[in-house]
Amino acid sequence: MIIIISSKFINGQYCYANECSVRPTLTGDVQNWALLIQNYILKLASDSMHREKTQSFFDLAEYKEETKSGEQLLDEMKIILDGFFEKKQRAAHRIAESARDLHDRLYLTREHDYSTQLKINSSSHLLWRKLNGSLGLTQHKQLLHLDNDTYKDADIPLRLPQNMTFHPHFKRNVSLQHSVVKISDEIPRNNVESIWTVEWTHKLEPIFLRNRELDPDIRWQYFGSHVGLIRLYPGREWDQNFAGFYNDYDPRVRPWYIATTSGPKDVIIILDCSESMDSDGKFAIGTSIATVIINTLTRQDYVNVICAHESHWDEIGKWHVYKTEVLSCQQDTMVKATLAFKRDLKEKLATLKPGGTSEFETAFDTAFDLFQQKPKTGCQSILIFITDGQDTDGETVRCGAGQYTRSGYVPGPICKYNWTRYWTTVKQRQFHPRARIFSYLVKDNGQIFPGKLACDNDGHFAILNDGENLINKMFNYFDYLSKASLSINGSWTSQYIDQWGLGVMLTYAIPVTSNIDGRLLGVAGVDITLDDIEHVLSSKTWGGVYGFLINRHDGDAIIHPGLKSTTIPIEDPISTHITQLEMRNNEPKEFQTIILPAMLRGQRGSKQLSNAYRATIRRDFGNGTYYWSPIENTDYIFAFSLGESDEKFREVRQPKNLSMYDESFFNLLIEYNSTKARKALPGKFEHMQVKINDPKYNDVRVSYLYSSIMLAPRVYCDPSEYFYNDDLAQKTINAHIYINQRNNNNSDDDKGCSQKNAMFHENTRAYVLISQPIERVWRRRPPELTKDLIWTYVGMRTGVFRTYPAHRSVRDYDHTTRAWYKRAVAFQDLTTASMPYLDLSGGGKVITIAQALFEGMPSISNKTCQQKTQQSSSTTTTTKFPGGCPCSIGSDCLSGYCYQSVAPGPDQKQLRCATERIIGVTGTDIRYNSFHSEIMKRMVASDGRRSCDSIYPCPSNPLKECSTRCYLVDHSGYLIVDPDFVNVSSFHENLYNQVPLGHKEGEVMADLIYKHSLFDRAETITFQGTCHVSKPSAKVTLKGIPANPEELDNKYKNKGPIPQFMNEYGCIQDQVRYKIQASKLKWSNLIIGEVNGPCMSGQYYVTPLVKTNLILVVIENYYAERSKLFYNFNCKIQRSIVDAGAFRIINGTCAHKIEKMSSLYDEKKCPALQDVKIECKYNGINKRQLSLVLVFYVIVFYRLDFSFF
């Protein structure tokens, strides 16, 4: 099928008001509708939230002003982070030193004892131990013969530690008294080395306990053995998959083990993709070998894979085209072994099909070309060659065209390969560093070629007859890597996802070798979660200050506000370079040319920029200063970005007169009815008059007498302790006592986490108290106003959230991360409306109307205002007044907002500028259907016929029915009000949340982008996207699905060990967004046009609601085109051109830019390599020669035998 789409249908047909084929009739009506809708929204906001009241509370509050220093922040944080990382390093060293000592001491003792016994007693048991290589190791034949104290197994319920209890630091039930072992599924459990390793590593438990005593915040501690098992502390039961089976785990393929036991290297894999590999499962074994190699590479390595085969004729003269190809999207270079590139290579390996000849000359030439190209490490080169060794590919693979003779068709000759030519090629192409070649023969079909290739190039040759337990069968390869560059020093890994459930983390790992023979015993490790580091970094920040952490090897960001949450990741993060987060459109250049190079050199420094691209909610360029420093004995750099307004920081203090403040209640209302709370807080539950069956709230407990307080996890000194603590009654008691504490009007008792046994950050109570009086105002609102309002609330920057009526919030709720909060902050001078969404607290499908609250206005004199204005005008072309200065309109102010404040000052009766800093956001949730109805009833046409949703005959063809379609769209092009949303079930959130205008009305959106320039298109690539295995389906019922916070808490508390199926996975995505042109947002801007495209036709009107974040789009004479085909492909294409959202990039690794082009060898950073001698041998006789030899011996024997008779 050929689909031809003209430019007419892609871009639509445009017209001005006097050029349209049908004269627009709604020009005056649309402008009037916009005004009516705006007035409704503003009145709804004013009557429901009473922002001016809440603002007055913060204007009259007492503030403490501090002058902040970036250098002082850097000094304090460096001391904290240096000590934080050093504690973990010391703990890991204690484990490593003890492991070496325990192993060697016990081994020598037992070897001596057993040897002595063997001389005295030659019993069958001792002989068994000798034959099985267990002399000097263990006397046990089975793991289960070990006692329960020595052998606690994470996979066997009867062998688990007893009395495990939940611990918030580990997010699960653990035993702080015992460790457990986890044995890989590929390792025989009754293998002598497995039993011996379980036995001697048990004695590491006192070290684990000592480390925890010295550092109570330490997370997982472990020793991963080279035999494929791990001893983990604290003890725990292993995770199960959704089918109920225990997940496998092999420490030898984990990032912390690999990075520590092998140095940086360049690896090329040549895979024989010829026809002969297509039998006996050989190709599946070959790809499994390649996958194992790729899996055991780390970010410090470079890699590529070559599929080797060439074209040929077949036995009937047909030409089959094959070409040796490099699998990575980078064809001419190696690629860094990041998660993105490794995943890409493995996906391509999985799709390969064998075929073609076994000609390898091009493959080897390509491999050595890749070794010479940058980027690379330059430290050591390793070539992995995987083949079946056959010198022919069978009857169907011919190396010449056939010909016709008198007797018929004669096929070309069967391909027969000259191995000598390939040996010569490799010998001639070897450069520094000389590549070691490891050959793996898939099935024993010919050892000469791969064997000689490996042995002549300082490598190893092995035969692999199946794909099971490959790590053990490839022991010589991994043993070489560990011996060649093994260091006794520990190192920090790159970030990866913890398979034990603690999110993204870093590990300090140390290789452990025996002093007896230098053998690698395993790796000792201690973990740090990125959550912990993020908590440390944010503990000293204020205002608009934010911190980030990068890897100094390559500049990749580890922690940054622009990255996804590190708490519940989908899979290992694909790193994002710091320039993608701190720069836009290659600006500011000084970040890349001055700041970043200094960071990567490990220097400490600071730099002020006039055009810093700061990672705040508004994401604008402005004055900013960077401060950075290395963390001692690590490869990490931490940094802070300070805005211009952060030099002076003002924070509210607890009010001195507490008589005007009523009691506040924590959000876990039902817990006030618990036995524990009734004893500690008698009468409180009855006093609140909690309702459960209120028809408005559907099984959600509410109290109309009070608002409730929700404290975000970050408000707590230990967020993990809060989040994973299921003693909700005690949590409620603690919070209630704290937020209502009165101490003789003295706020010094609220010093926060610096106090012993404190649970909340400093000054949290001040926000609770200052916001309390608004509760009375909300309570007095008339019922006719509140009948369709769900919640009204104020969320403050510190994480304190007050909402009315009182109700429970979800456990991890942090309002500052919610879209309505960010939108109000980004458009702080406007009243904002959110997209429709499903309320987390059980309120159904709602829209949030929100307004920003500003930090209390400072008292500032006119003289000071003039001085500050002169200072700002010297750096900018326009004059803007700071907070507290007189103003006429919002555009006079730096904050963009001008209002009459009750704050004290010389111009108290005049309009004054709001401060530039936001202290919170107030909002109200209204049912979507109610909001939609109120909007639509205001859009009645003056002629009474063409109102919104009206149907009438089309002017161009009265036989057709046209309609008037009306939408409210936000400044990013997403639909806020759409007639189709009314009938969509609340459960089908994907059908009404984040629906772009271009997805519904592609022709109109294209017109607004490309003709009128109303929207600018912004496109970015994210390496932390989320894709779905299958398209998300809408919920058709809430049965069995938590519908409100109380049910969510109960589900979490009572959940079983088997996780639910995950439909999501990490992917690379192209994120397409649209941003409105601010210059177009004037009442006089009424855009009129006409479109006639594959989806629809009609005349459109677009006008802004200037005091909100909305624009009104009205389409008159709307006619939906019907395709002659069963599916309107042209319409689909039209809409996709202007659609917004995140779209998966197939083979998106090509977009993963490698910033660093110098090698470690050039930088003299390669570790010293040991001259390791590898045993290498092969059978130099092929099967044909072996058959002739056998025939010769049979004949000789026969003749000798015959002559004897």
Secondary structure, DSSP 8 states (H G I E B T S, - for coil): ------HHHHH-----TTT-SS----HHHHHHHHHHHHHHHHHHHHHHH-HHHHHHHHHSS-EEEEE--HHHHHHHHHHHHHHHHHHHHHHHHHHHHHHHHHHHHHHHHHHHHHHHHHHH---HHHHHHHHTT-TTT-S-SSGGGS-TTT--BTT-GGGS-SS-EEETTTTEEEBSS--EEEE-TTS-TT-HHHHHHHHHHGGGHHHHHHHHHH-TT---EEEEETTSEEEEESB----B-TTS-B----GGGSHHHHHHHS---EEEEEEE-SGGGGSTTHHHHHHHHHHHHHHT--TT-EEEEEEE---EE-TTS-EE----EE-SS-SSS-EE--HHHHHHHHHHHHH----S----HHHHHHHHHHHHSSS---S-EEEEEEE---S---TT-BSS--EEETTEEE---B----HHHHHHHHHHH--SS-EEEEEEEESSS--HHHHHHHHTTT-EEEEESSSSSHHHHTHHHHHHHHHHH--SS-EE---EE-TTSS-EEEEEEEEEE-TTT--EEEEEEEEEEHHHHHHHHHTT--TT-EEEEEETTT-EEEE-TTS--SSS-SSS---EEHHHHH-BTTB-HHIIIIIHHHHHTT--EEEEEEEEE--SSS--EEEEEEEEEE-TTSSEEEEEEEEGGGSEEEEE---S--TT----EES-GGGGGSHHHHHHSTTHHHHHT-BS--TTTSS--BBSS--EEEE-GGGBSSHHHHHT---HHHHHHHHHHHHT---TT-GGG--GGGSTT--B-TTHHHHHHHHTTHHHHHHTS-HHHHTTEEEEEEEETTSEEEEESB----TT--GGGSHHHHHHHHTTTSBEE---EE-TTS--EEEEEEEEEE-------HHHHHHHHHHHHTTSSS--B-TTSB-SSGGGBSSS-EEE--S-STTTTSEEE--SSEEEEEEEEEEHHHHHHHHHHT---TTSSSSTT-EEE-SS-TTSEEEEEEEEEETTSBEEE-GGGTTS-TT-GGGTSS-BHHHH-HHHHHHHHHTS--EEEEEEEEEEEEEESS-----S--TTS--SHHHHHHHHHH--SS-----EEEEEEEEEEEEE-GGG-STT--EEEEEE-SSEEEEEEEEEETTBTEEEEEEEEEEE---SSSS-HHHHHHHHHT--EEEE-TTGGGGS-----S-TTTTT----------------S-HHHHHHHHHHHHHHHHHHHHHH-
